[in-house]
Amino acid sequence: MFPLRSRPRRTLLVSLLAACAGLCAPALAAADGYPDKPVRLIVPYPPGGATDVIGRVLAQELTGSLGQSVIVENRAGAAGNIGADQVAKAAPDGYTLLMGALTSHSINAALYKGRVSYDVEKSFAPVSIVGTVPLVFVVNPSVPAKSLQELVALAKSKPGYVTMASAGNGSPQHLAGEMFKRMAGVDILHVPYKGSGPAMTDLMGGQVLSMIETVPAAQANIKAGKLRALAVASAERVEALPDVPTASQAGLPGFEVSSMFGIVAPAGTPAPVIGRLNGDLKKILAKPDVQASLLKQGAIATWTSPADARARVSAEVARWTKVIDEAGVKPE
């Protein structure tokens, strides 16, 4: 028997445990029956882009594995911030998810600091990274540089002569260029466009000389000889461009930039729900037909644990915050 003076402590402990059980019970009960109604997968961009197509492939597969419809909803606007904000404010029950371009969201966290109503690291519970899209250095064929080292040498010999296009101020392509400038110690002129399409058109026309672009956007023009690929910005060579070396192999060690895609839920979503979704995605992303569908978009199917996904997002935020601060990049 406990001494009399210990009874209040024991009573308090029992009360606290009971209260905790009471708070946890509804969440656990909801997780046990999850899902019992359709799930919304918010894509914060217009239909037809890589994020949308990847989201629709995974939504179809999740519909089969979860036994409930997973419905893609496009909520475009404000560089993806409108759709992301909607998910951040949704009920944390697993019925509203975000199919995010997480590299872009990480950049937005730094570029629009104080102007975005959600925190990309705190407002979401990551489920898994689902795909990565590598970037590639390309130049107009008229440029004398036949390798990345030769492009660096050209830029150093003629400061400000080499122009580098991007899909827009603050885009992953732009910030990859800023990283390149600092790592290679070169002075190049950034030329922002409103999207990859017009940037690629001017690059092929010779109005600008170089670009760091996603492999899906550039590969057809590379294979047609309209652009020359110098290096891919990934740890390993890319299947779609097997003869193109990595940046490290081409003389710029450590230069790795990919656009990262993932599914996240609102912060506070029960761990069993996150675990169910993560487990299903692991099986889905291992399917050859799913990998092939993502590869058509230039995305390499990727699965991670929720903890690894969170760590990768945090690393992206830290990386791009540093680049933006050092380069003095401002939002348009």
C-alpha positions in Angstrom: 0.0 0.0 0.0 1.3 3.5 -0.8 1.9 5.9 2.1 -0.9 8.3 2.6 1.2 11.3 1.3 1.8 9.5 -2.0 -1.9 9.1 -2.8 -2.4 12.6 -4.2 0.5 12.1 -6.6 -0.9 8.8 -7.6 -4.4 10.2 -8.1 -2.9 13.0 -10.2 -1.0 10.6 -12.3 -4.1 8.5 -12.9 -6.1 11.5 -13.8 -3.4 12.7 -16.3 -3.3 9.3 -18.0 -7.0 9.2 -18.2 -7.2 12.6 -19.7 -4.5 11.7 -22.3 -6.4 8.5 -23.2 -9.5 10.6 -23.7 -7.8 13.0 -26.0 -6.0 10.3 -28.0 -9.0 8.0 -28.3 -10.9 9.9 -31.0 -7.8 10.2 -33.2 -7.0 6.6 -32.9 -10.6 5.6 -33.5 -10.6 7.7 -36.7 -7.3 6.1 -37.8 -8.7 2.6 -37.3 -11.5 3.2 -39.7 -9.5 5.3 -42.2 -10.6 5.9 -44.8 -14.4 5.7 -44.7 -15.1 8.5 -47.2 -13.4 10.0 -50.3 -10.0 11.7 -49.9 -9.1 14.9 -51.6 -5.6 15.3 -53.2 -5.0 19.1 -53.7 -2.7 20.0 -56.6 -1.7 23.6 -56.2 -1.1 24.1 -60.0 -3.2 24.1 -63.2 -4.1 20.7 -64.9 -1.5 19.2 -67.2 1.8 20.0 -65.5 4.1 17.5 -64.0 2.7 17.9 -60.4 -0.8 17.4 -61.7 0.0 14.3 -63.8 2.0 12.7 -61.0 -0.8 13.4 -58.6 -3.4 11.8 -60.9 -1.3 8.7 -61.4 -0.9 8.3 -57.6 -4.6 9.2 -56.9 -5.7 6.4 -59.2 -3.5 3.9 -57.5 -4.4 5.0 -54.0 -8.1 4.7 -54.9 -7.5 1.0 -55.4 -5.3 0.5 -52.3 -7.4 2.5 -49.9 -10.8 1.3 -51.1 -12.1 4.9 -51.3 -12.0 7.5 -54.1 -9.0 9.8 -54.1 -10.1 12.9 -56.0 -7.6 15.3 -57.5 -8.6 19.0 -57.1 -6.6 21.7 -58.8 -6.3 24.9 -56.7 -3.8 27.0 -58.7 -2.5 30.4 -57.9 0.2 32.4 -56.2 3.1 30.1 -57.2 1.4 27.1 -55.5 0.7 29.0 -52.2 -3.1 29.0 -52.5 -3.5 25.3 -52.7 -0.8 24.7 -50.0 -2.5 27.1 -47.7 -5.8 25.4 -48.1 -4.3 22.0 -47.1 -2.4 23.6 -44.1 -5.8 24.9 -42.8 -7.7 21.7 -43.4 -8.8 19.3 -40.7 -5.9 17.0 -39.8 -7.8 13.8 -40.5 -6.2 12.4 -43.6 -9.0 13.4 -45.9 -7.3 16.4 -47.4 -3.8 15.9 -48.8 -1.3 18.1 -50.8 0.4 16.8 -53.9 3.3 19.4 -53.6 6.2 20.5 -55.7 8.2 20.6 -52.5 11.3 22.3 -53.9 9.1 25.2 -55.1 7.3 25.3 -51.7 10.7 25.3 -49.9 11.9 28.2 -52.1 8.6 30.1 -51.4 9.2 29.7 -47.7 12.4 31.8 -48.1 11.4 34.0 -51.0 8.0 35.1 -49.6 9.0 35.0 -45.9 6.3 36.8 -43.9 4.0 36.8 -46.9 3.0 33.1 -46.9 0.3 32.2 -44.3 1.7 28.7 -43.7 5.0 27.3 -42.6 6.2 24.6 -44.9 8.1 22.9 -42.1 5.5 23.2 -39.3 2.1 23.3 -41.1 2.4 19.9 -42.7 2.9 16.2 -41.8 5.0 14.7 -44.6 3.8 11.4 -45.9 6.5 10.6 -48.5 8.6 12.0 -51.2 7.2 10.5 -54.4 9.4 11.7 -57.2 12.4 13.8 -58.2 13.1 15.6 -61.5 16.7 16.2 -62.2 18.0 19.4 -63.9 20.4 19.6 -66.8 22.9 22.3 -68.0 22.1 23.2 -71.7 23.6 25.7 -74.1 22.7 26.9 -77.6 24.8 24.9 -80.1 26.6 28.1 -81.2 28.3 28.4 -77.8 31.9 27.1 -78.2 31.8 25.3 -74.8 31.5 21.6 -75.3 31.7 20.7 -71.6 30.8 22.2 -68.3 34.5 23.1 -67.6 34.7 24.9 -70.9 31.5 26.9 -70.0 33.1 27.9 -66.7 36.3 28.9 -68.5 34.3 30.9 -71.1 32.4 32.7 -68.3 35.6 33.5 -66.4 37.3 34.8 -69.6 34.4 37.1 -70.4 32.6 38.2 -67.2 28.9 39.0 -67.9 29.1 37.6 -71.4 27.3 34.3 -70.7 23.6 34.7 -70.3 21.5 32.2 -68.4 17.8 32.0 -68.9 15.3 30.8 -66.2 11.6 30.0 -65.9 11.3 33.1 -63.7 12.7 35.0 -60.8 12.9 32.7 -57.8 12.2 29.5 -59.8 14.3 26.4 -59.2 16.1 27.0 -62.5 17.0 30.6 -61.4 18.3 29.5 -58.0 20.2 26.6 -59.5 21.9 29.2 -61.7 22.7 31.3 -58.6 24.2 28.2 -57.0 26.3 27.6 -60.1 27.6 31.2 -60.1 28.8 30.8 -56.5 30.2 27.3 -56.7 32.0 27.9 -60.0 33.0 31.5 -59.2 31.7 32.9 -62.4 29.9 36.1 -63.5 26.9 35.3 -65.6 23.8 37.3 -66.5 20.4 36.0 -65.4 17.6 36.5 -67.8 14.2 35.6 -66.3 11.2 34.6 -68.4 7.6 33.8 -67.6 7.9 30.1 -67.7 10.2 27.5 -69.3 8.5 27.6 -72.7 9.5 31.1 -73.7 12.9 30.6 -72.1 13.6 27.5 -74.1 12.4 29.2 -77.3 14.9 32.1 -76.9 17.6 29.7 -75.9 17.2 27.7 -79.1 17.0 31.0 -81.0 20.3 32.2 -79.6 18.8 35.2 -77.8 20.3 33.7 -74.6 23.2 31.3 -74.4 22.6 28.8 -71.5 20.0 27.5 -69.0 19.7 25.0 -66.2 16.4 23.3 -67.0 14.5 20.2 -66.0 15.3 17.1 -68.0 11.7 16.6 -69.2 11.5 20.1 -70.6 14.9 19.9 -72.4 15.4 16.3 -73.4 13.5 16.4 -76.7 15.5 19.4 -77.9 18.7 17.9 -76.8 18.1 14.7 -78.8 17.0 16.8 -81.8 20.3 18.7 -81.7 18.7 22.0 -80.9 20.4 22.2 -77.6 23.7 20.9 -76.3 23.7 19.1 -72.9 26.8 19.6 -70.7 25.9 17.9 -67.4 23.0 16.7 -65.3 22.6 18.2 -61.8 22.1 14.8 -60.1 24.1 12.3 -58.1 23.9 9.7 -60.9 23.5 9.9 -64.6 19.9 10.2 -65.9 18.4 7.3 -67.9 16.9 9.6 -70.5 20.3 11.2 -71.2 22.8 8.3 -70.5 25.7 10.0 -72.3 25.5 13.2 -70.3 27.9 13.2 -67.3 26.8 14.4 -63.8 28.0 17.9 -62.7 30.5 16.2 -60.4 31.9 14.1 -63.2 32.0 17.2 -65.4 34.2 19.1 -62.8 31.7 20.7 -60.4 31.7 18.3 -57.4 28.7 18.6 -55.1 26.4 20.4 -57.5 23.1 18.5 -57.2 19.7 20.1 -57.8 16.5 18.3 -58.5 12.9 19.3 -58.2 11.3 17.2 -55.4 7.7 16.2 -55.4 5.8 14.7 -52.4 2.5 14.2 -50.6 1.9 15.9 -47.3 -1.0 16.1 -44.9 -2.0 18.9 -42.4 0.1 19.0 -39.3 -1.5 16.9 -36.5 -2.8 14.2 -38.8 -2.7 10.9 -36.7 0.4 8.9 -37.1 -1.5 5.7 -38.0 -3.1 7.6 -40.9 0.3 8.8 -42.1 1.6 5.3 -41.7 -1.2 3.8 -43.8 -0.7 6.2 -46.6 3.1 5.8 -46.5 2.8 2.1 -46.6 0.5 2.1 -49.6 2.7 4.6 -51.5 5.7 2.4 -50.9 4.0 -0.5 -52.7 2.6 1.8 -55.4 5.9 3.5 -56.2 7.6 0.1 -56.6 5.2 -0.9 -59.4 7.0 -0.9 -62.8 4.0 0.7 -64.6 3.8 3.5 -62.1 7.6 4.1 -62.4 7.1 4.2 -66.2 4.2 6.7 -65.9 6.3 9.0 -63.7 9.3 8.6 -66.0 7.2 9.9 -68.9 7.0 13.2 -66.9 10.8 13.0 -66.3 10.2 12.1 -62.6 12.2 9.3 -61.0 9.8 7.4 -58.6 11.0 7.9 -55.1 9.7 6.6 -51.8 10.8 7.8 -48.3 9.7 7.4 -44.7 7.8 10.3 -43.3 10.8 11.2 -41.1 13.1 11.2 -44.1 10.6 13.3 -46.1 10.6 15.9 -43.3 14.4 16.0 -43.2 14.6 16.5 -46.9 12.1 19.4 -46.8 14.0 21.0 -44.0 17.3 20.6 -45.9 15.6 22.2 -49.0 14.4 25.2 -47.0 17.9 25.7 -45.5 19.6 25.4 -48.8 17.4 27.8 -50.7 17.3 30.3 -47.9 21.1 30.5 -48.0 21.1 30.9 -51.8 18.4 33.6 -51.7 20.0 35.5 -48.9 23.5 35.4 -50.5 22.3 36.3 -54.0 19.9 38.9 -52.8 17.0 37.4 -54.7 13.7 39.3 -54.4 10.2 38.2 -55.3 8.7 39.7 -58.4 
